[in-house]
Amino acid sequence: MPTVAVPVPVPAPTTAPTNDDGAGRGGLMAAIREGLCSAREQLKETETVVTSAAGARQKMTGLGNGVEAPAVDVEQVGKRSLDAPFGEMHGRLGSDTWEAPVLATYSDVEARPGYDSCKAHEYLDTPVVLAEKVKVLATLIRSSSNCVAYTGAGISTSAGIGDYASEAAREAGKSMSGATHAMTTSPMDSRPTTAHCVLTALHCAGHVKRWIQQNHDGLPQKAGCPQHAINEIHGAWFDPANPVVKMEGQLRSDLFSDLLEWEEKTDLCLAIGTSLAGMNADRVATTVADRAAAGDVTSDGNVALGTVIISLQQTQMDSKSALRIFARIDDVMTALATELQVAPAVPPCYQLDPRHIAVTGAEEHLLDCRSALCQQDEDGIFRIPYGTDGESLGSLDAVPPESLAVLDLREGAVVRIVSGPYAGDQGEVVGRSRTGHYQIRFMHTLTKRNGQTWKAPMTHTMGAWLVAEATLGLLDRFPVESVAPQEVLETEELVMARQEHQVMQQCLGTHKERSSVPYAERSSLPDWVKASYLEEKAERDEGYE
């Protein structure tokens, strides 16, 4: 599928705004205007072609690089551009010269039925508008002190992981958010997208301070973003202590507290690939948007710059945005990387020994300290600065060697989950996946409706990045601890055998109880038939006496 191209990078504005009283919002707007003028001067006139479903081709003349837009039934829809108020198309910082986004996919269904979402139509900014919006986005990021990335399912669709909103569009036609490389055999094996790699690079460069991730897929970490910079608020596939939260479930308290902290201090939120349909976590985007509209400051005293929304589909929050971009997320992030002069991160190889995996932001003296310990430990055995409750004892160089916990992740070793809904459950390490992550088979305690408990086996995957960062003491908490041989509970085979025996005994007991009752008393015959049979039986019994 063709992508939206953007022009070559244009110079950054010579006077970037600051957060001091001398520049403030006026300085920000001046820098944006200067950057847009510079961008326009370097663009050339081109044509964008829109092809209808019937084959008719329509040309749109503008500035930038020409693109071949996806097919859209223009005759049926009647409108090829988004018909909405200016703020919903471009945001508060939009230019009055910007054209409306062009319809790319017509889908007259709800993007997320049952939630506060819009129709699943997909739109694209014209090339010249997209180039100018990326320029504004770069200026906002340079001006920010506490920028937060808030990502939804839309950022992972090009990795082959589906989402609700894009599926709605696909039902009506060809969605713009399909996979850009071959589908993997399992979502667990999916690879990070260009957007994940660019956001990781922005974190490494100090532009993005926190990544609040609605998804469970671990793609930010696979791109190289450190776990300690990520809040997986809705659960994670690669953390046994943070299972996926159901729609009616409770958010983990420590992650929710972290969310509230960043809600108060973020001055710029990048809402990327999320429908903003009313989830509790959306507050990190809505609060800073409201503050920016009111001219307020954050808890840290920084000017609130607002929220930038990047997605193909409309959201209910578009009118509150500082900047609204309709485009493929990978295209926007590629152009942004060029604008900010950062190279997309190269995903680490997690098949290595975790002690040899590069960790973004790790200080040299910590790496040296870990290397010294590596020479003393066997493969698969790690010493980490964490307590029995999983809480950090400090960085690796601050904890005496004798106080370090021993973590055995060799095949056959037993570990215990120390926090979360499965706290206390034990599991056996069964090996590492083909991508290098640890596979652990746990016995989880389940509760039936009648209150009876039951144990069931379940295999969890623990990301190798968790181990890599734990060996340096960079995580606030670690999800598991090793279990000494004398503390190992029943093996899975013994648990399953015992439970099977209990079921058999219950069945046999029920059968004996039913067998001791006369057939007429336990059958489904009418009461008058049962009564007649019992009377005759009583008469016969008297005759035998």
N, C-alpha and C positions, 0 to 999 in steps of 0.2 A: 504494500500500500504506500502511495507517495506521502511524503512528509512535508510539513511547512518549513521552508527554508528561511533563514534570516540573513541579513547582510553581514559583511565582515565587521569586526569590532570597530567601534568608534571611540575616540578619545574620551576619557573620563572628564567631567566638568572640572575646571581649574579651581573652583572654590567649593569644596564640599561643605555642607552645613554641619554645624555642631549643635550640642545640646545646651550650650550656655545661653545666658539671657541676651547676649549681643546678637546672636543669629536667630535662634528659635525657629518657628514655623516659617517666618519670612525668608530666612536663609535657605531652608529646605526647598521652598517653592522656586526661589531664584535659581538654585542649582539644577532643579528639574527642567525649568524652562531653557536654561543654557544648554543642557545636555540634549534636549529634544531638537533645538535649532541646529546643533552640531550634527546630530544624526541625520536630519533631513538633507543637509547640504551634501552629505556623502552618499546618498541613495540615488539610484537612477530609475528612470521610468521603465516599467515592465508591464506585462499582461498576466493576469491570473485567469485561468479557464475553468468554468464550472460546466460540467457535463450532466445533462438531465438523464433520467432513466430511459427516455425515448431516444437518446442519442444526440439531442440538440446541444450545441456548444455555445456558451455565452462567455464573452470576454469582459473582464473588469480591468481597466487601466489604473495603475497606481505606481507607487514607489517601492523599491525593494527587489527581491528576487521572485520571478514568476514561479507559480506552483501549479500543478495539475490537481485541482480539488476533487474529492471523491464524488461519485455519482449521487445525485439527489433529484427526486421527481419534482422539479420546479413547477411544472404545469399543474400537478395535483395539489401541491401545498399552497401555491399561489403567492408565497412570499419567500424570497431567498435570503432575507436578512432578519435579524432579531428585532422585533418590534417591542421595545421596552423603554422605560425612562432612562435618561442618560446615565444616571448613577448606577443603575443595574447593569449597564453594558460596559462601563469603563471605570467606575469608582469615583470617589470624591476628587482625586488628583488627575482625573482624565482631562484631555485636551478637547476643546470644542471642535477641533478639526478632524477628530478621529471618526472614521466610518463605523457603522454598526457591524457586529460580527455576522458572518455568513453562515447560513444553515448548511450543515454537512450531513446530518442524518435526521430524518423525520421519524419520530416515534411518539405517537399521541397516547402514551400510557404513563402512569406514575413511575418515576425512577425508583422510589422505595415505597410501595404500597403500605399503608398503615402508619407512615411517619410523615413528618412535616417536610415533604420534598416537593419538587416541581416535576413537570413533564420530562420525559427522557430524551427530548430532542438534543442533538449535539451541534455545537457552533464552533466556528473558527474565526479568529481575528484575521483581517487582511494582512498581508506581509508587512506593509509599511506600519500599520498600527501595532502589530506584534513587536516589530523592532523598537518602536518608541516606548512601548510598555516595558520591555525588558530593560531599556535605559532607565526608566523611572524606578523599576524594581531594584536595580543595582544601586541607585542613589539612596533609596530607602535603607537597604542593607548596610551600606557604608555609614549611614547616619545612626544606625541602631547601636544600642549598648547591650541589650538583652533580647536578641532575636531568637524566637522559638519556631521550629518546624513542627507543624501539626498535620500528620499525614494519614490519609484514609486509603481505602482499597484501590482507588484509582491509580495510585502510584505503582502498584504491583501488577496491573493487568498486562502490561507489555512483557512481564516475566512469565506469563501463562497462568496466573492465578486469577480466577474470575471474581467478579463483584456483582452485587445486586443491581446497581444502577446501569452498568454497561450491558448486563444480560437483558434488561428491559429494552434497551435500544436495539440489541441484536435480534430480538424477537420481531421487530418491525423492519429491519434492514441490516445493513452493514455498519457495525459500530466502528468508530475511529480508534477505539482503545484496545484492539486485539494484540496478541502476542507478536513481538518483533523477532523472536527467535524460536527455535523448535521447542515444542512442549516437552516437559520432563515426564518421567514415568510417575513421579509423585511430587506434590507441592513441596514436600520436605526437601527435595533436591533442586528446587528452583534457584536460579542465579539472580543476583542483584541487577537492576536496570541501570541505565545511564543516569536517571534521576537520583537513585540511591547513591551512586558513586560521586555525583556532583555535590549532593548535600553532605556527604562524608568529607569531601574536600573543603567545603565551606566551614564545617566544624573544625577541621584541622587548621584552617587559616584564621580561626577566631571569629568568623562572621556569625555562625549559628551556635548558640550556647547550649540549647537543650532540644532534644528530639522527642516529642510526644507521639507515640506510635499507636494508632488504633488497631493496626493489623497484628497478626500473630506469627507472621512468616519468617522472622529473623533476617530479612533481607538487609536492613541497615547494618547489622553486625557482619553479615557476609560481605558487605561492601567495605568493611574495615572500621565502621564507626564504633567506638568503644561502648561496651554495655553500660558503664557508669555514667554515660551522657544520655542514655535512653530511658524513657519511661514507657513500658509496655502496659498501658493502663487497662487494656481489655484482656490481658492474658497472653501467654506465649507458648509456642510449640516446642521451644528449646529450653524451657525452665520448669523442672518438675514441681517447684514450689509456687509457680504462677500459672496454673491451668487456665484454659480459656473460660472467660466469664460468660455465662448465658445471659440472654437479653433481660431476664428478670432477676439476675444474680447481683451479688454485692461486689463492689470494687474493693481491691485489697487496700487496707487502711493506710499503709505506708506510701503506696503509690498515689493514693488519692490526696494525701497530705502534700506530697511533692507537686501534684497538679495544682493544688490551691496556692502553694508558694509561688509557682511560676505564673499563675494567673495574675497575681498581684504585681510582679516585678517585670514581666515582659513588656517591652515597648513596641515590638513589631512581631506579628504572628504571620507565618506563611502557611495558610490553609491549603494543602495540596492534595487533590484527589479525594476530597471528602464531600459528601452531600450536605453536611451541616444540617442534619434532619432532626436535631433536638436531643442528641445524646448528652449525658451529663458532662462528658469531657469537652464538649463544644464551648464551654465557658471560657477556656483559654483563648478562644478566637473572638467571642462576643464581647467579653469585658474590655479588652484593649481597643476594640472597634468603637465601643460606646465612649470610652475615655478620650479617644482621638477626636471624635465628633464634638465632644464637649470642651476640647482644649485642655484636658486634665493631664496630670502627670502620674507616673507609676509610683509604687511604694518606695522605689529607690530614688525618686525625684527626677527621673528622666521624662522628657516630653513623650507622650504617647503618640506613636506614628500611625497605629491602626493595624488593620488586617488586610493582607493580600490574598485573594482567592484565585487559585489556578485549577481549572478543570474544563471539561468540554460541555458539561451540562449546567443549567442554571441552578442556583440554590436560593433558599428563602432569605439568606443573609446578604445577597449581592448588593442591595441598596445601602448597606452599612459599610461596605468595603472601602478602603483607601485606594485600592487598585484592583480591578477585575480583569483577569486574563483568560480568554477562551482559546485554548490550544492544547495540543498534546503535551503532556508533562515532560517527556524526554526532550522534546524540541525546545521548550522554554528553558530547561536546565542546561542544555548544551549551549544555548545562546548566552545564558547568564554566566556560565563558566568562562566563556570568551570575554565577556564584558568585564568581569571581575579579575580576569587574568589568573585563574586557578585551573589546574589540570585535574580532571576526574580521578578519584582515588582508584588504585589498583587493588582488587580484592585479595586478601591474604589467602595462603594455602593452609587450610585447617587440618590437613592430613599429617602435618608435622607433629612432633612432640610439642604440647602446649607451651613448654618453657622456651621454645624457640620461635614461637609465633610473635610477630611484631604487634605491639599494642600502642595505639595512637596516644600521645601525650605522656607516655611513661618516661620518667626521668632516668638519666644515664646511671646514676648511682644505684637505683633500684634494680636495673638490669644487671649490673655488676654483682650485686648481692645475690640475685637469683642464680646467676651463673655459678657462683661459688657453691651454692647449695646443690646445684645439678650434679656436680662432680661427686657428691656423697650419696645421692639417692639412686635407686634402681629405676628402670623404665616402668612407668605406670604408677609410681609412688611419688607423691608431692607433699611438700610441707608448706602449709598456708597459715597466715595469721588470723585465724577465725576461731571463735569459741564453739562450745557444744550446741549453742542456740543459733549458730550460723552468723552471729553478729561479728563485725570486724573488730579486731584488737588494735588496729592501727596499720600503718604501712609496713612493708616487710623489714625495712631497716630499723624500725622503732620497736620491734618485738624480739626479745631474746630467743635464740634458736631453740632452747629447751621448752619454750612456751608455744611453739608452733604446733598446730594440729597436723597429724599425719593423715593424708587422704590416699587411700588405696583404690585405684580404678583399674586394676588388672582384672582380666576375665575371671569370673567366679567370685570376686570380692563382693561383700555385702555392704550396702550403704543405707542410711536412713534419712528421710526427708525431715528437715528441722523446722519448717514454717509452712504456712498456707493451709488449705483445707485438707491436705493429705499428710500433715505433720505426724510423725511417729511411724509411718508405714515404711517397711523395709523392702529392699529390692536387691537383686543380683545383677552385677555388671555382666552383660552377655557379649560385649565387644564394642568395636567402633564401626560406624557406618562407612560406606565407601567414600563419603565426603569428609570423614574424620571425626564425626561427633559421637558421643558416648551413648550407647543403647543400654538401658537399665530396665529390667522387668520387675515391677513392683507388685505386691499383693495389697490391694486397696480394700478398706472396710466400707461396705455399702450398707445402707439401712433401708429395709423394706417399709412399706406403709404401716404395717402392724408393729413396727418398732424392732423387729428381729434383724440382727446384723448378719452380714454375709461377706465373705472375702472373695475377690475376683482378681485375676491377673491382668495387668496392663503394662505395656512397654512404653516408657517415656524416652525421649531423646534429650540429652543435655549438651548444649552447645560447647564446643571446644574453647570458644572465646571466654566462657565463664571460668574455665580452669586457668587459661592463660592470664587473665586479669587477677584471679584469686591468688596466684603465685606471687603477685606483686603487692597484694593488699589493696587493690584499687576499688573493689566492690564494697558497698555498704553491708551486704550480707551475701552469704553463699548458701545455696539451696540444700546441700546434703552434707552428711558427715559419715566417716567410716564406722562400722560396727565391729567390735571385738568378737572373736569366735565364741566366747562364752555368753555373749549377749544376743547371738543370732536366734531368732524365733524359729518356728517350724518352717521347713522348706515348702516350696510351692506344692511338691508332690504330696507331702504329708497333709497340708491344709486341704487340698482337693480331695484326698482320700478320706479324711475325717468328715468333711462336709458330705461326701457321697454316702458314707456310712450312716450319717444322721438322716439323710433323705430316705435311705432304704428302711431304716428303723421306723421312721414316721409312717412310711407306706405300709410296712408290715403291721405296725400297731393299728392303723386304721382298718386294715383288712381283717385282723383278728376281732376287733370290736364289731365290725359289720357281720362277721361270720357267726358270732355268738348270739345274734338277734335273729329270731325266726324270720323266714323270708317274707311272710305277710306283713310283719311289722316294719320292715325296711324297704318294702317295695313301694311303687307309686300307684298301687291299686286304690280304688275309692274306699272311704272309711267304712261304708256299710258292708263291703265285701270282707274287709279285715275283721270287722266285728262278728260277722257270720262265721268266719273261719275259726276265730278264737272261741266262740261258743261251742262249736262242734268239737273242737280240740279238748275243751274242758269237760264235755260230756264223756268223751272217749277215755280221758284220764280217770274219771270217776268210776267207769266200768271196770277198769283194771284193778281198782283197789279192793 
